[in-house]
Every structure is written in C-alpha cells, then in structure tokens.
Amino acid sequence: MEKIPLSVAIITKNEENNIRPCLQSVAFAGQIVIIDSGSTDSTLQIAAQFGCEIYHEEWRGFGPQKQSAIEKCRYPWILVLDADERIPADTADSIKKIVTDPDTGKAGFSFPRKNYFQGRWIRHAGWWPDRIVRLFRKDAGRMTAAIVHESVEVQGIVVSLDAAIEHYTESRLSKIIQKIDRYSTLGAETAFKEGKRATTCGAFLRALFTFVQDYLFRLGILDGMPGLTLAVTDSINKFFKYAKLSELTKTNRVGK
C-alpha cells in the first residue's frame, strides 16, 4: 500500500482487542506513533507487526499523553485516534486527498463519529454526530492539557467533513463500571482544582437531569435498550463525579 505523508498518534494500554483493526484502517499512513503506558497483553506485539514506532511512558492523563505522541510525529499532517476507533474506506479517501493537496489552506478538519454500542449504531442521546477534530497540521494544533475529556485545539480554519470515524465503544457493563469510576474520579479532581464545589444533593439532581436529557430530550429512547443503558450509565457517571467532588469539598473543609 502506498504511504502518504501523514502521522497517526495513538495512546494504548491493554488494547489487544481493538488495536489490530484500528491499525489496519490507517495502514496508508507513513508513520504511526504509539505511546503505551504499561500494556501487559499483546497490544505492543500487534503494534510491532504493523511497524509502529512504540514509546513507553508513565501515565500523565489523556491530554498530556496524546500531546506526547503528537510531539513525536514527523509529518506535517497528524491524525489522532483512540485504539477503539476505525477509519472507514471513504473517510480514508478524504484524508488522503487532504494530505496530498499542497494548496488545502486549512489548519484542521473535524469528523462526525459513529458510536457502536451493544450491537447497534447509536443515533440519538447526544451520541450522533458526536463531532470531533482529529486531523490537523502539526504547526497549527495541539491537545488540551486536560487529564480527561481532552480535545484538539487548532489555530486556523477548521473544516467540517461528512466522512465519519467509527468508534467501537466499550459494551461490557463490568468494564463500563470500571471506566465510570476512573473517569468520575479524574473529573472530580479536575473540577476541584478549578475551584468548583458540589453537594451530594446537587450530584443527584445533575444525574437526574442527565438521564432525562439523554433518554427523552435527546431521544435516546429511540435507540432501544442500548439507548437506555447509555442514559443510565451517563447519569451514574455524572452522579459519581459530583458526589466525589462533594467528598473532596468536605475533606478540604475538615483539613482547614
């Protein structure tokens, strides 16, 4: 396969179930950078088979980790991907045209993201089009420093593409619960550092509003049982984030 002057930046930890199809979907890229934070499965062996440049670094949060990968990219165009994402053929064609066009004049491009969850593509509950900026010129973009819910910041013109990125999000409830615990802790710690405060009652009201918003206002009900599961887990995540923030608030008061 002919390679194009594109660098792909991916962070990993124990992604053996996802990484192969992810790498297959970007096999047209001239460079693939992997920043791994302690995989103990076959993730790195699979990445080596694809000729990826692999680096081992301690975990510092999603934003800093992805920025480290970006800084190791050598081509003028960079595509940031998660290990559970794929680039479909039509999207790959769009990326190839952008990267090989010397007169594009654009700094970055956003994509709609299709989320596959528990056997179906999610079309509601705020999960579609789930637009994200992922392709950008190296001299114009970087990751935010957020340790969770990071994003790409681009200086210049950003164009919205119709071609989608596919996201095969975690569907196993046991893993989702672990993810909620991790993300809610990071979110609470970040909010506390930003000077935000919360109460347990406030956490409950936020969770209730989140469920009603996702399931009714954003029509998650039309996505069947997966839509209900997403609304419930989203509200649980919201509750624990602000309940943990409340806990930090109380602990800080006692410490004073």
Buried (B, 14 or more C-beta within 10 A) or exposed (E): EEEBEBBBBBBBBBBBBBBBBBBEBBBBBBBBBBBBBEBEBBBBEBBEEBEBBBBEBEBBBBBBBBBBBBEBBEBBBBBBBBBBBBBBEEBBEBBBEBBEEEEBEBBBBBBBBBBBBBEEBBBBBBBBBBEBBBBBBBEBBBBBEBBBEBBBBBEEEBBEBEBBBBBBBBEEEEEBEEBBBEBBBBBBBBBBEEEEBBBBEBBBBBBEEBBEBBBEEBBBBEBEEBBBBBBBBBBBBBBBBBBBBBBBBEEEEEEE
